[in-house]
């Protein structure tokens, strides 16, 4: 662990950990991609890592934002000005990222945290240069797939680094005590949708998962996600069976 919050999590994956949230850099010999930017000091840590490894700011080829919450986009403007890198974001989260979101908040607590944090950290607006959509394949670091995972926010996406089979699921899944967990409902704009959209991850080939809010995973969190999907499928099958057994055949007088 680096004193500045930098962690080399595995070959090509650098984690930047603040008190509240992780952001990530993925890198190969030719280019670097940021997965979220964090907030507060995390932008400075990115620059320190580039200097320490002898890379140029122009080696940052893209800033991929998972969603519009302040703890994920707080340093986006700073890093965009520094590197000139394009910023990618799902269009459903544009207003949230700009601080102009007028839709329903899941709790007053989250609304107040978002507003106060923007003032506390002097968050500046940035230019979204590319919109992402479910199924997009981005041409960085050998290919990065976009997976729309709405619920926590309308436009939340996960990013799958294809060559390494690594998933960055944003806040669709957390790691609590080393196991997969959902955010509390007060943090999800649509909690039911949040618990449904994650099901689409189950059949995907993924060797490791790096959530943005985590303790160190003890195993591949896909094991927990697939177990959850199986439990949901079994519960749905039981519900359908119960409904079919409750159907009454009309008496035809015979």
BELBEL-V147541 format. One record per pair of residues at least 6 apart in sequence whose C-alpha atoms are under 8 Angstrom apart, sorted by the first residue. I is the first residue (numbers start at 1). J is the second residue. Records with the same first field share a line. If there is no record, write none. Layout:
I = J, J
//
This chain:
1 = 7, 8
4 = 45
5 = 16, 17, 18, 45
6 = 14, 15, 16, 17, 45, 49
7 = 14, 15, 16, 17
8 = 14, 15
9 = 15
12 = 25, 26, 27, 28
13 = 24, 25, 26, 27
14 = 24, 25, 26
15 = 22, 23, 24, 25
16 = 22, 23, 24, 25, 38, 42, 45, 46
17 = 23, 42
18 = 38, 41, 42
20 = 71, 213
21 = 38, 71, 72, 212, 213, 214
22 = 38, 211, 212, 213, 214
23 = 34, 35, 36, 37, 38, 42, 72, 212
24 = 34, 35, 36, 37
25 = 32, 33, 34, 35
26 = 32, 33, 34, 35, 141
27 = 33, 141
28 = 141
30 = 59
31 = 59, 60, 61, 140, 141
32 = 59, 60, 61, 62, 141
33 = 60, 61, 62, 63, 64, 140, 141
34 = 60, 62, 63, 64
35 = 63, 64, 65, 66, 168
36 = 63, 64, 65, 66, 72, 73, 76
37 = 43, 63, 65, 72, 73, 74, 75, 76, 79
38 = 70, 71, 72, 73, 74, 75
39 = 70, 71, 72, 73, 74, 75, 121
40 = 74, 75, 121
42 = 75
43 = 75, 76, 78, 79
47 = 57
50 = 56, 57
57 = 82, 83
58 = 83, 84, 85
59 = 83
60 = 83, 85
61 = 85, 86, 140
62 = 85, 86, 87, 88, 140
63 = 76, 80, 85, 86, 87, 88
64 = 87, 88, 89
65 = 72, 73, 87, 88, 89
66 = 72, 89, 90, 156, 157, 158, 159, 169, 170
67 = 73, 89, 90, 93, 97, 153, 155, 156, 157, 170
68 = 93, 94, 95, 96, 97, 98, 153, 155, 156
69 = 96, 97, 114
70 = 97, 114, 117, 118
73 = 97
74 = 118, 121, 123, 124
75 = 123
76 = 87, 126
77 = 124, 125, 126, 127
78 = 124
79 = 85
80 = 86, 87, 126
86 = 128, 129, 130
87 = 127, 128, 129, 130
88 = 128, 129, 130, 131, 132
89 = 128, 130, 131, 132
90 = 131, 132, 133, 155, 156, 157
91 = 131, 132, 155
92 = 154, 155
93 = 153, 154, 155, 156
95 = 101, 102
98 = 125
99 = 115
104 = 189
105 = 111, 189
106 = 185, 186, 187, 188, 189, 190
107 = 186, 187
109 = 186
110 = 186, 187
132 = 146
133 = 146, 147, 148
134 = 146, 147, 148, 157
135 = 145, 146, 147, 148
136 = 145, 146, 147
137 = 143, 144, 145, 146
138 = 144, 145, 146
141 = 161
142 = 161, 162, 163
143 = 161, 162, 163
144 = 159, 160, 161, 162
145 = 159, 160, 161, 162
146 = 157, 158, 159, 160
147 = 157, 158, 159, 160
148 = 155, 156, 157, 158
149 = 155, 156, 157, 158, 172, 194, 197, 198
150 = 156, 157, 172, 193, 194, 197
151 = 172, 188, 189, 190, 191, 192, 193, 194, 195, 197
152 = 171, 172, 187, 188, 189, 190, 191, 194
153 = 188, 189, 190
154 = 189
156 = 170, 172
157 = 169, 170
158 = 167, 168, 169, 170, 172
159 = 167, 168, 169
160 = 166, 167, 168
161 = 167
164 = 207
165 = 205, 206, 207, 208
166 = 206, 207, 208, 209, 210
167 = 206, 208, 209, 210
168 = 209, 210, 211, 212
169 = 209, 210, 211, 212
170 = 211, 212
171 = 183, 211, 212, 213
172 = 182, 183, 194, 198
173 = 180, 181, 182, 183, 198, 211
174 = 180, 181, 182, 183, 211, 212, 213, 214
175 = 181, 211, 213, 214, 215, 216, 217, 221
176 = 214, 215
177 = 215, 216, 217
178 = 214, 215, 216, 217, 218, 219
179 = 217, 218, 219, 221, 224
180 = 221, 224, 225
182 = 195
185 = 191
188 = 194
198 = 225
199 = 225, 226, 229
201 = 225
202 = 222, 225, 226, 229
203 = 226
206 = 222
207 = 220, 222
208 = 220, 221, 222
209 = 220, 221, 222
//
